[in-house]
């Protein structure tokens, strides 16, 4: 039987893998040229304490399984109740500590934040300023930034209007490498509240 814990790779100048690592960890070490690190940073909408698919998989698990052959490593760093200030405070340990420092690796941060800021009465402008600090921190540390717009909340039109204003500022920031627009999918364009079914 092979000892995957002592697997050695000469590809891209890599040395011996640390003893005790799982087979998948060593597989990723040998496939560093195809490795993508994905950090999902956010609040309860990212943390997903409940299952989101009929088979019980979270979006993190779906991403992991969908791209396992490409050595994609997905880490969910959603914390329920977090504001953007709190996300920035934990960015070193939860985001940057996971950065893969290799020229052929891709590091992606999927950021969904601002919901709790607005719910706590923070103005759209201040919430956007906090998001800007978070986004600049992510970009300055070499991450590809995928921003997610904050979605509407039920029939709360007032929240929906603020969320829409915040999302528009975020999309116009010029910092996003890509955008997942949940608000556009889920919101009624006339009321800014959630469409039926959401």
Buried (B, 14 or more C-beta within 10 A) or exposed (E): EEEBBEBEBEEBEEEEBEEEBEEEBBBBBBBBEBBBBBBBBBBBBBBBEEEEEEEEBBBBBBBBEEBBEEBBBBBBBBBEEBBBBBBBEEBEEBBBEBBBEBEEBBBBBBBBBBBBBBBEEBEBEEBBBBBBBBBBBBBEBEBBBBBBBBBBBEEBBEBBBBBBBBBBBBBEBEBBEEBBBBBBEBBBEEBBBBEEEB
